[in-house]
Amino acid sequence: MRLHRLDITAFGPFGARQQVDFDALSAAGLFLLHGPTGAGKTSVLDAVCYALYGAVPGARQSPGTSLRSDHAPAGTSTEVCLDLTVGGRRLEITRRPAQPRPKKKGTGVTTEKAQSLLREYDPARGAWKALSRSHQEIGEEITQLVGMSREQFCQVVLLPQGDFARFLRADAEARGKLLGRLFDTRRFALVEERLAELRRAAEQQVRDGDERLLALAHRMGQAAGNTAGDWPAPAHRPGEPGLADAVLQWAAVARAGARERLAVADAARSAAENRQSGARRALDAERELAALQQRHADAVRRAAELEDRRPARERVRARLEKARKAELVGPALRLRQDAEREHRTADTAWQRARAALPEALADAGAEQLSGLERELRQELGGLDAARRAERRSAEIAREREELERQARHDEGLLQDAEGWLADWDGVRRALQDRIEAAQEAATRAEHLAGRLEPARRRVTAARERDRLAARTEAVEDDLRTARERAGTAHESWLDLKERRLRGIAAELAAGLVPGEPCAVCGSAEHPDPAEAGEAHVDRAGEDAAYGAYAEADQERTEAERQLAVLRAAFTAARDAAREAERQ
């Protein structure tokens, strides 16, 4: 934060207007504010604090204390104006406290409400533009830019008179909170909390490990019995130092006892295994003897059963011998049956053939029928030859007609060929000329094809550059129009807001009820309530103007965004066009 100028009028001990040029004072770097008691040093700092936060430090802000100078003329208003740069912005804050003034109508005085005005310097226009007239909005904006509240600013920056001692006498918690907000020590608090969490987690892990270690030791003790020694748990609890060492010592003793018992058990197991091996060999010998005895008993039983079935076996053997003898005459019987079946089939065929013959040949012999068959075959062969000759004659006639037609066609082709050969020299020369012209055109097309693609790229890049340039100019015109419209809407809103603030008394007077206290001054008497003039602006009109300004400002922002995008695209297209021209 850098102070440039402070104007004080009728404030504290200053009855007239006083101006402090901080730029001139700080030209050499540092400056000292000094003077005798009562010269107004503290009042200058109070004026800076009042301009920033609308209140002065310490007890001077008590309800019964007035900021107006007792030396100021009656017509001079108390006012503080501070020009400063904070957060990279040049701001001007003007504040007027609540103060008495002569009534415009009648006699006596009335209390004028406190007023505030926040303006920002616009380097582009070289002028100040109004931002707000609301005490709350201005206070929030300044608190956010400075980064401190009024109390913090008074304790850290100003520290007037006895307040520094009070800051030093404050308890550690209050000073810690203040310094934490000023120097942003939250990360250290977070690191401290994180380390505490890690410590607690590590302690919990150690306790969990000790509990698991004790559980394993319990299991070892149950398995080891009374030879494990004294249990170490009563002297140590989970999480305490020395528990692991005690358990390890106890486990070593238990392990030694377990090894001794293991050696004794191994010796007993070896002796038992030897006895088991001898018993298994005796058992195997007994089992083998029992198996042989069982096999002998089975063989004796089967021999007795076979002897009992001997008569039946002899009868089956006799039947088998008879069957073998009968099998020898089986093929002759089957041959006789086949011959009878073929004879019956031939006889049936002879009967059908005889029925199909004429009556004159029904009783003819085989020789007569054979001779008649030869005659019929000869006649049939003659008829077949005549039929083949007839078909050949028809084919020859068709071939003759086809040959005559082909001869006529060939004669026409011959005449056409003679006429075509008569004009062949001229046609050949014309075709040769066309071939040469086509070859030249192909060569020229190959030459131009290599230059066509770069030319197309240059034309495309140039067209895109020109299109974006025209579009950029159009968007720039739209942006200028949007800026003008936003500025007009902003000025209109500020004008309506200022007119409403000037006529706010009429709005408040409209809500006055006879006999009830005023919300501003608290008086139950309303002798001269203000009346709304013809140019009065209500809250609805102000809200409508602000809505129009917000909409215009949104359009301006959107136009600026579009212009930035188009300018980037235009630059890329221009570079592409230049690159294409160099190719």
C-alpha positions as CSV (number, residue, x, y, z in Angstrom):
1,M,0.0,0.0,0.0
2,R,1.3,3.5,-1.0
3,L,-0.3,6.8,0.1
4,H,-0.2,9.6,-2.4
5,R,-2.3,12.4,-1.0
6,L,-4.5,13.2,2.0
7,D,-7.1,16.0,2.1
8,I,-8.5,16.9,5.5
9,T,-11.3,19.3,6.0
10,A,-12.8,20.3,9.4
11,F,-11.5,17.1,10.9
12,G,-10.1,16.9,14.5
13,P,-7.9,19.9,15.2
14,F,-7.9,21.0,11.6
15,G,-10.6,23.7,11.1
16,A,-9.8,24.5,7.5
17,R,-8.8,22.3,4.6
18,Q,-5.3,20.7,4.9
19,Q,-3.5,18.7,2.3
20,V,-0.6,16.2,2.9
21,D,1.4,15.2,-0.2
22,F,2.9,11.9,0.7
23,D,4.7,11.6,-2.7
24,A,6.7,14.7,-2.0
25,L,7.5,13.5,1.5
26,S,8.6,10.0,0.5
27,A,10.7,11.2,-2.5
28,A,13.8,10.7,-0.4
29,G,12.7,7.3,0.9
30,L,11.6,7.7,4.5
31,F,10.0,10.6,6.3
32,L,9.3,11.4,10.0
33,L,6.0,12.7,11.3
34,H,6.9,14.8,14.3
35,G,5.7,17.9,16.2
36,P,4.7,19.1,19.7
37,T,1.9,17.6,21.7
38,G,-1.4,18.6,20.2
39,A,0.0,19.5,16.8
40,G,-2.2,16.9,15.1
41,K,0.1,14.0,14.4
42,T,-2.3,11.4,15.7
43,S,-5.2,13.2,13.9
44,V,-3.4,12.7,10.5
45,L,-3.1,8.9,11.3
46,D,-6.7,8.9,12.4
47,A,-7.7,10.5,9.1
48,V,-5.9,7.8,7.2
49,C,-7.6,5.1,9.2
50,Y,-11.0,6.8,8.9
51,A,-10.6,7.1,5.1
52,L,-9.7,3.4,4.8
53,Y,-12.2,1.9,7.3
54,G,-14.7,4.6,8.2
55,A,-13.6,4.7,11.8
56,V,-10.7,6.0,13.9
57,P,-8.6,3.8,16.2
58,G,-8.9,3.3,20.0
59,A,-11.2,5.2,22.4
60,R,-11.6,8.1,20.0
61,Q,-14.3,6.0,18.3
62,S,-16.6,6.2,21.3
63,P,-20.3,7.1,20.7
64,G,-20.1,10.5,22.4
65,T,-17.0,11.6,20.4
66,S,-17.4,13.7,17.3
67,L,-14.9,13.8,14.5
68,R,-15.9,17.3,13.4
69,S,-13.5,20.0,14.3
70,D,-14.7,22.6,16.8
71,H,-12.8,25.3,14.9
72,A,-14.5,24.7,11.6
73,P,-17.0,27.3,10.2
74,A,-20.6,26.4,10.2
75,G,-20.9,26.0,6.5
76,T,-17.8,23.8,6.1
77,S,-18.4,20.1,6.0
78,T,-16.1,17.5,7.6
79,E,-14.5,15.5,4.9
80,V,-11.5,13.2,4.5
81,C,-10.1,12.3,1.0
82,L,-7.3,9.7,0.6
83,D,-5.5,9.0,-2.7
84,L,-3.6,5.7,-2.5
85,T,-2.3,2.7,-4.5
86,V,-3.1,-0.7,-3.1
87,G,-3.2,-4.1,-4.8
88,G,-1.9,-2.6,-8.1
89,R,-4.9,-0.2,-8.3
90,R,-5.0,3.6,-7.9
91,L,-8.0,4.4,-5.6
92,E,-9.5,7.6,-4.1
93,I,-11.6,7.2,-0.9
94,T,-13.8,10.2,0.2
95,R,-15.7,10.0,3.5
96,R,-17.9,12.3,5.4
97,P,-19.0,11.5,8.9
98,A,-22.5,12.1,10.3
99,Q,-22.5,15.9,11.2
100,P,-25.0,18.6,11.9
101,R,-25.8,21.2,9.3
102,P,-28.3,24.0,9.0
103,K,-31.7,23.0,7.7
104,K,-32.5,24.0,4.2
105,K,-36.0,25.1,5.2
106,G,-36.7,26.8,8.4
107,T,-34.4,27.4,11.3
108,G,-32.2,25.0,13.4
109,V,-29.9,22.3,12.4
110,T,-30.3,18.6,11.3
111,T,-27.9,15.8,11.3
112,E,-26.5,14.8,7.8
113,K,-25.9,11.1,7.3
114,A,-22.4,9.7,6.8
115,Q,-21.4,9.5,3.1
116,S,-18.7,7.5,1.3
117,L,-17.4,7.5,-2.2
118,L,-14.9,5.1,-3.8
119,R,-13.3,6.0,-7.2
120,E,-10.6,4.3,-9.3
121,Y,-8.2,6.0,-11.8
122,D,-8.4,4.7,-15.3
123,P,-5.1,5.2,-17.1
124,A,-6.6,4.5,-20.5
125,R,-9.1,7.3,-20.2
126,G,-7.0,9.5,-17.9
127,A,-9.9,10.1,-15.6
128,W,-11.5,8.8,-12.4
129,K,-14.5,6.5,-12.5
130,A,-16.9,6.0,-9.6
131,L,-17.0,2.4,-8.2
132,S,-19.4,2.6,-5.1
133,R,-21.1,4.8,-2.6
134,S,-22.0,1.9,-0.2
135,H,-20.2,1.9,3.2
136,Q,-20.3,-1.9,3.3
137,E,-19.1,-2.4,-0.2
138,I,-16.2,0.1,0.2
139,G,-15.3,-1.5,3.6
140,E,-15.2,-5.0,2.1
141,E,-13.2,-3.9,-0.9
142,I,-10.6,-2.1,1.2
143,T,-10.3,-4.9,3.7
144,Q,-9.8,-7.4,0.9
145,L,-7.1,-5.3,-0.8
146,V,-5.2,-4.3,2.4
147,G,-5.5,-7.8,3.8
148,M,-6.3,-6.5,7.4
149,S,-9.3,-5.4,9.3
150,R,-9.5,-2.1,11.1
151,E,-8.4,-3.6,14.4
152,Q,-5.4,-5.4,12.9
153,F,-4.4,-2.3,10.9
154,C,-4.5,-0.2,14.1
155,Q,-2.4,-2.8,16.0
156,V,0.1,-3.6,13.3
157,V,0.5,-0.5,11.2
158,L,-0.5,2.4,13.4
159,L,0.1,1.2,17.0
160,P,-0.9,4.7,18.3
161,Q,0.1,5.7,21.8
162,G,-0.8,3.1,24.5
163,D,-2.2,0.5,22.0
164,F,1.2,-0.8,21.3
165,A,1.6,-1.7,25.0
166,R,-1.8,-3.3,25.0
167,F,-0.7,-5.4,22.0
168,L,2.4,-6.5,23.9
169,R,0.4,-7.3,27.0
170,A,-2.2,-9.4,25.1
171,D,-2.2,-13.1,25.8
172,A,-0.4,-15.5,23.6
173,E,-3.6,-16.8,22.0
174,A,-4.7,-13.4,20.9
175,R,-1.3,-12.4,19.6
176,G,-0.9,-15.8,17.9
177,K,-4.3,-15.4,16.1
178,L,-3.4,-11.9,14.9
179,L,0.2,-12.8,13.8
180,G,-1.2,-16.0,12.2
181,R,-3.6,-14.0,10.0
182,L,-0.9,-11.4,9.2
183,F,1.9,-13.8,8.3
184,D,-0.2,-16.8,7.2
185,T,1.2,-19.3,9.6
186,R,-1.5,-21.8,8.8
187,R,1.0,-24.0,6.9
188,F,3.1,-24.4,10.1
189,A,0.0,-25.2,12.1
190,L,-0.9,-27.8,9.5
191,V,2.6,-29.2,9.6
192,E,2.4,-29.4,13.4
193,E,-0.9,-31.1,13.2
194,R,0.4,-33.5,10.6
195,L,3.4,-34.4,12.8
196,A,1.2,-34.9,15.8
197,E,-1.0,-37.2,13.7
198,L,2.1,-39.2,12.5
199,R,3.3,-39.4,16.1
200,R,-0.1,-40.7,17.3
201,A,-0.2,-43.2,14.4
202,A,3.3,-44.4,15.1
203,E,2.4,-44.9,18.8
204,Q,-0.7,-46.8,17.8
205,Q,1.4,-49.0,15.4
206,V,3.9,-49.7,18.3
207,R,1.0,-50.6,20.6
208,D,-0.5,-52.8,18.0
209,G,2.8,-54.5,17.4
210,D,3.4,-55.1,21.1
211,E,-0.1,-56.6,21.4
212,R,0.6,-58.9,18.5
213,L,4.0,-59.8,20.0
214,L,2.3,-60.6,23.4
215,A,-0.4,-62.7,21.6
216,L,2.4,-64.7,19.9
217,A,4.2,-65.0,23.2
218,H,1.0,-66.3,24.8
219,R,0.7,-68.9,22.1
220,M,4.3,-69.9,22.6
221,G,3.8,-70.1,26.4
222,Q,0.8,-72.3,25.9
223,A,2.8,-74.6,23.6
224,A,5.9,-74.6,25.8
225,G,4.1,-75.3,29.1
226,N,5.8,-74.8,32.4
227,T,9.4,-74.9,30.9
228,A,9.2,-71.4,29.4
229,G,10.1,-69.5,32.6
230,D,8.5,-66.4,34.1
231,W,6.0,-64.5,31.9
232,P,7.3,-60.9,31.1
233,A,3.9,-59.3,30.6
234,P,3.2,-58.2,34.2
235,A,6.2,-55.9,34.3
236,H,5.5,-54.3,30.9
237,R,2.5,-53.0,29.0
238,P,1.9,-52.6,25.2
239,G,3.7,-49.4,24.0
240,E,6.2,-49.2,26.9
241,P,10.0,-49.5,26.2
242,G,11.6,-52.8,27.1
243,L,8.7,-55.0,26.3
244,A,10.2,-56.4,23.1
245,D,13.6,-57.2,24.8
246,A,11.8,-58.9,27.7
247,V,9.7,-61.0,25.3
248,L,12.8,-61.9,23.2
249,Q,14.7,-63.1,26.3
250,W,11.7,-65.1,27.5
251,A,11.3,-66.6,23.9
252,A,15.0,-67.6,23.9
253,V,14.5,-69.5,27.2
254,A,11.3,-71.1,25.8
255,R,13.1,-72.0,22.6
256,A,15.9,-73.8,24.5
257,G,13.4,-75.8,26.5
258,A,11.5,-76.7,23.4
259,R,14.6,-77.9,21.7
260,E,15.4,-80.2,24.6
261,R,11.9,-81.7,24.5
262,L,12.2,-82.0,20.7
263,A,15.4,-84.1,21.1
264,V,13.7,-86.4,23.6
265,A,10.6,-86.7,21.4
266,D,12.8,-87.5,18.3
267,A,14.5,-90.4,20.3
268,A,11.1,-91.8,21.3
269,R,9.9,-91.5,17.8
270,S,12.9,-93.4,16.4
271,A,12.3,-96.3,18.8
272,A,8.6,-96.4,18.0
273,E,9.4,-96.4,14.3
274,N,11.7,-99.4,14.7
275,R,9.1,-101.3,16.7
276,Q,6.5,-100.4,14.0
277,S,8.8,-101.7,11.2
278,G,9.2,-105.1,13.0
279,A,5.4,-105.4,13.5
280,R,4.7,-104.4,9.9
281,R,7.1,-107.2,8.6
282,A,5.4,-109.8,10.8
283,L,2.0,-108.6,9.7
284,D,3.0,-108.9,6.0
285,A,4.2,-112.5,6.5
286,E,0.9,-113.4,8.2
287,R,-1.1,-111.8,5.4
288,E,0.9,-113.6,2.7
289,L,0.3,-117.0,4.5
290,A,-3.4,-116.2,4.8
291,A,-3.6,-115.4,1.1
292,L,-1.9,-118.7,0.1
293,Q,-4.3,-120.7,2.3
294,Q,-7.3,-118.9,0.8
295,R,-6.1,-119.6,-2.8
296,H,-5.6,-123.4,-1.9
297,A,-9.2,-123.5,-0.4
298,D,-10.6,-121.8,-3.6
299,A,-8.7,-124.3,-5.9
300,V,-10.1,-127.3,-3.9
301,R,-13.6,-125.9,-4.1
302,R,-13.4,-125.2,-7.9
303,A,-12.1,-128.8,-8.5
304,A,-15.1,-130.3,-6.6
305,E,-17.5,-128.1,-8.6
306,L,-15.9,-129.2,-12.0
307,E,-16.2,-132.9,-11.0
308,D,-19.9,-132.4,-10.2
309,R,-20.5,-130.8,-13.7
310,R,-18.6,-133.5,-15.6
311,P,-21.9,-135.4,-17.0
312,A,-23.3,-132.1,-18.3
313,R,-20.1,-131.3,-20.0
314,E,-20.0,-134.7,-21.7
315,R,-23.5,-134.1,-23.1
316,V,-22.6,-130.7,-24.5
317,R,-19.5,-132.2,-26.1
318,A,-21.6,-134.9,-27.9
319,R,-24.0,-132.2,-29.3
320,L,-21.0,-130.2,-30.5
321,E,-19.6,-133.2,-32.4
322,K,-23.0,-133.7,-34.2
323,A,-23.1,-130.0,-35.1
324,R,-19.6,-130.2,-36.7
325,K,-20.7,-133.1,-38.9
326,A,-23.9,-131.3,-40.0
327,E,-21.9,-128.2,-40.9
328,L,-20.1,-130.2,-43.7
329,V,-23.3,-130.7,-45.8
330,G,-24.5,-127.1,-45.3
331,P,-22.9,-125.5,-48.5
332,A,-24.5,-128.2,-50.8
333,L,-27.9,-127.5,-49.3
334,R,-27.6,-123.8,-49.7
335,L,-26.5,-124.3,-53.4
336,R,-29.6,-126.4,-54.1
337,Q,-31.8,-123.7,-52.7
338,D,-30.2,-121.0,-54.8
339,A,-30.6,-123.2,-58.0
340,E,-34.3,-123.7,-57.3
341,R,-34.9,-120.0,-56.8
342,E,-33.1,-119.1,-60.1
343,H,-35.1,-121.8,-61.9
344,R,-38.4,-120.3,-60.7
345,T,-37.3,-116.8,-61.7
346,A,-36.3,-117.9,-65.3
347,D,-39.6,-119.8,-65.7
348,T,-41.6,-116.7,-64.8
349,A,-39.6,-114.6,-67.3
350,W,-40.2,-117.2,-70.0
351,Q,-43.9,-117.1,-69.4
352,R,-44.0,-113.3,-69.6
353,A,-42.0,-113.3,-72.9
354,R,-44.2,-115.9,-74.5
355,A,-47.3,-114.0,-73.5
356,A,-45.9,-110.9,-75.2
357,L,-45.3,-112.7,-78.6
358,P,-48.0,-112.7,-81.4
359,E,-50.2,-115.7,-81.7
360,A,-48.4,-116.9,-84.8
361,L,-45.1,-117.1,-82.9
362,A,-46.5,-118.3,-79.6
363,D,-45.6,-121.9,-80.4
364,A,-42.5,-121.1,-82.5
365,G,-39.2,-122.7,-81.6
366,A,-36.0,-121.0,-80.6
367,E,-34.4,-121.2,-84.1
368,Q,-37.4,-119.6,-85.8
369,L,-37.4,-116.8,-83.3
370,S,-33.7,-116.2,-83.7
371,G,-34.0,-115.9,-87.5
372,L,-36.9,-113.5,-87.2
373,E,-34.8,-111.4,-84.7
374,R,-32.0,-111.1,-87.3
375,E,-34.3,-109.9,-90.0
376,L,-35.9,-107.3,-87.8
377,R,-32.5,-106.1,-86.7
378,Q,-31.4,-105.7,-90.3
379,E,-34.5,-103.6,-91.2
380,L,-34.0,-101.5,-88.1
381,G,-30.4,-100.8,-89.1
382,G,-31.5,-99.6,-92.6
383,L,-34.0,-97.3,-91.1
384,D,-31.4,-95.8,-88.8
385,A,-29.0,-95.2,-91.7
386,A,-31.8,-93.4,-93.7
387,R,-32.6,-91.2,-90.7
388,R,-28.9,-90.3,-90.3
389,A,-28.7,-89.4,-93.9
390,E,-31.7,-87.2,-93.7
391,R,-30.3,-85.3,-90.7
392,R,-27.0,-84.8,-92.5
393,S,-28.7,-83.4,-95.6
394,A,-30.5,-80.9,-93.4
395,E,-27.3,-79.9,-91.7
396,I,-25.5,-79.5,-95.1
397,A,-28.3,-77.2,-96.3
398,R,-28.0,-75.0,-93.2
399,E,-24.2,-74.8,-93.5
400,R,-24.6,-73.7,-97.1
401,E,-26.9,-70.9,-96.2
402,E,-24.5,-69.8,-93.4
403,L,-21.6,-69.8,-95.9
404,E,-23.5,-67.7,-98.4
405,R,-24.4,-65.2,-95.7
406,Q,-20.8,-65.0,-94.5
407,A,-19.7,-64.5,-98.1
408,R,-22.0,-61.6,-98.6
409,H,-20.8,-60.1,-95.3
410,D,-17.2,-60.6,-96.2
411,E,-17.8,-58.9,-99.6
412,G,-19.2,-55.8,-97.7
413,L,-16.2,-55.7,-95.4
414,L,-13.9,-55.9,-98.3
415,Q,-15.6,-52.9,-99.9
416,D,-15.4,-51.0,-96.6
417,A,-11.7,-51.9,-96.2
418,E,-10.9,-50.7,-99.8
419,G,-12.6,-47.3,-99.0
420,W,-10.8,-47.0,-95.6
421,L,-7.4,-47.8,-97.2
422,A,-8.0,-45.1,-99.7
423,D,-8.2,-42.4,-96.9
424,W,-5.6,-44.1,-94.6
425,D,-2.7,-41.6,-95.3
426,G,-4.7,-38.5,-94.2
427,V,-6.2,-40.3,-91.2
428,R,-2.7,-41.5,-90.1
429,R,-1.2,-38.0,-90.4
430,A,-4.2,-36.5,-88.3
431,L,-3.8,-39.2,-85.6
432,Q,0.0,-38.6,-85.5
433,D,-0.6,-34.9,-85.0
434,R,-3.1,-35.6,-82.2
435,I,-0.6,-38.0,-80.5
436,E,2.2,-35.4,-80.6
437,A,-0.2,-32.7,-79.2
438,A,-1.3,-35.0,-76.4
439,Q,2.3,-35.8,-75.5
440,E,3.1,-32.1,-75.3
441,A,0.0,-31.5,-73.2
442,A,1.0,-34.3,-70.8
443,T,4.5,-32.9,-70.5
444,R,3.1,-29.4,-69.8
445,A,0.5,-30.8,-67.3
446,E,3.3,-32.7,-65.4
447,H,5.3,-29.4,-65.2
448,L,2.3,-27.4,-64.0
449,A,1.2,-30.1,-61.5
450,G,4.3,-29.4,-59.3
451,R,3.4,-25.7,-59.2
452,L,-0.3,-26.1,-58.7
453,E,-0.3,-27.4,-55.1
454,P,1.9,-24.6,-53.7
455,A,-0.3,-22.1,-55.5
456,R,-3.4,-23.6,-54.0
457,R,-1.9,-23.4,-50.5
458,R,-0.9,-19.8,-51.1
459,V,-4.5,-18.9,-52.3
460,T,-6.1,-20.8,-49.4
461,A,-3.8,-19.1,-46.8
462,A,-4.4,-15.7,-48.4
463,R,-8.1,-16.2,-48.4
464,E,-8.1,-17.3,-44.7
465,R,-5.9,-14.3,-43.8
466,D,-8.3,-11.9,-45.6
467,R,-11.3,-13.5,-44.1
468,L,-9.9,-13.3,-40.6
469,A,-8.8,-9.7,-41.1
470,A,-12.3,-8.7,-42.2
471,R,-13.8,-10.6,-39.3
472,T,-11.3,-9.0,-36.9
473,E,-12.2,-5.5,-38.1
474,A,-15.9,-6.3,-37.7
475,V,-15.3,-7.6,-34.1
476,E,-13.2,-4.6,-33.3
477,D,-16.2,-2.4,-34.4
478,D,-18.5,-4.5,-32.3
479,L,-16.0,-4.2,-29.3
480,R,-15.9,-0.4,-29.6
481,T,-19.7,-0.3,-29.8
482,A,-19.9,-2.7,-26.8
483,R,-17.5,-0.5,-24.8
484,E,-19.4,2.6,-25.6
485,R,-22.6,1.0,-24.7
486,A,-21.1,-0.4,-21.4
487,G,-19.7,3.0,-20.6
488,T,-23.0,4.7,-21.3
489,A,-24.8,2.1,-19.2
490,H,-22.3,2.5,-16.3
491,E,-22.6,6.3,-16.4
492,S,-26.4,6.0,-16.5
493,W,-26.4,3.6,-13.5
494,L,-24.1,5.8,-11.5
495,D,-26.1,8.9,-12.4
496,L,-29.4,7.2,-11.3
497,K,-27.7,5.9,-8.2
498,E,-26.4,9.4,-7.3
499,R,-29.9,10.9,-8.0
500,R,-31.5,8.2,-5.8
501,L,-29.0,8.9,-3.0
502,R,-29.9,12.6,-3.3
503,G,-33.5,11.8,-3.1
504,I,-33.2,9.0,-0.5
505,A,-34.8,11.2,2.1
506,A,-38.0,11.2,0.1
507,E,-38.0,7.4,0.1
508,L,-37.4,7.3,3.8
509,A,-40.1,10.0,4.4
510,A,-42.6,7.8,2.5
511,G,-42.2,5.2,5.2
512,L,-42.7,7.6,8.1
513,V,-45.7,7.0,10.4
514,P,-47.0,9.7,12.7
515,G,-46.1,9.0,16.3
516,E,-43.5,6.3,15.4
517,P,-39.7,7.0,15.6
518,C,-37.7,7.7,12.4
519,A,-35.4,4.9,11.4
520,V,-32.6,7.5,10.7
521,C,-32.8,10.1,13.5
522,G,-35.1,8.3,16.0
523,S,-37.4,11.3,16.4
524,A,-41.2,10.6,16.7
525,E,-42.0,14.0,15.2
526,H,-41.8,14.6,11.5
527,P,-42.4,18.3,11.0
528,D,-41.1,18.6,7.5
529,P,-40.8,15.2,5.6
530,A,-39.1,15.3,2.3
531,E,-41.1,14.9,-0.9
532,A,-40.0,13.1,-4.0
533,G,-39.4,15.4,-7.0
534,E,-40.2,14.8,-10.6
535,A,-36.6,13.5,-11.3
536,H,-36.7,11.1,-8.3
537,V,-35.3,7.6,-9.0
538,D,-36.6,4.6,-7.0
539,R,-34.8,1.3,-6.3
540,A,-36.4,-0.5,-9.2
541,G,-35.1,2.1,-11.7
542,E,-31.6,1.8,-10.2
543,D,-31.7,-2.0,-10.3
544,A,-32.8,-1.9,-14.0
545,A,-30.0,0.5,-14.8
546,Y,-27.5,-1.8,-13.0
547,G,-28.9,-4.8,-14.9
548,A,-28.5,-3.0,-18.2
549,Y,-24.9,-2.1,-17.2
550,A,-24.1,-5.7,-16.2
551,E,-25.5,-7.0,-19.5
552,A,-23.5,-4.4,-21.5
553,D,-20.3,-5.2,-19.6
554,Q,-20.9,-9.0,-20.2
555,E,-21.2,-8.2,-24.0
556,R,-18.0,-6.2,-23.8
557,T,-16.2,-9.0,-22.1
558,E,-17.4,-11.5,-24.7
559,A,-16.4,-9.2,-27.6
560,E,-12.9,-8.8,-26.1
561,R,-12.6,-12.6,-25.8
562,Q,-13.7,-13.1,-29.4
563,L,-11.3,-10.4,-30.6
564,A,-8.4,-12.1,-28.8
565,V,-9.2,-15.4,-30.4
566,L,-9.6,-13.8,-33.9
567,R,-6.3,-11.9,-33.5
568,A,-4.5,-15.1,-32.6
569,A,-6.1,-16.9,-35.5
570,F,-5.3,-14.0,-37.8
571,T,-1.6,-14.0,-36.7
572,A,-1.3,-17.7,-37.4
573,A,-3.0,-17.3,-40.8
574,R,-0.8,-14.4,-41.7
575,D,2.4,-16.3,-40.8
576,A,1.1,-19.3,-42.8
577,A,0.4,-17.1,-45.8
578,R,4.0,-15.6,-45.6
579,E,5.5,-19.1,-45.3
580,A,3.5,-20.2,-48.4
581,E,4.7,-17.2,-50.4
582,R,8.3,-18.0,-49.5
583,Q,7.8,-21.5,-50.8
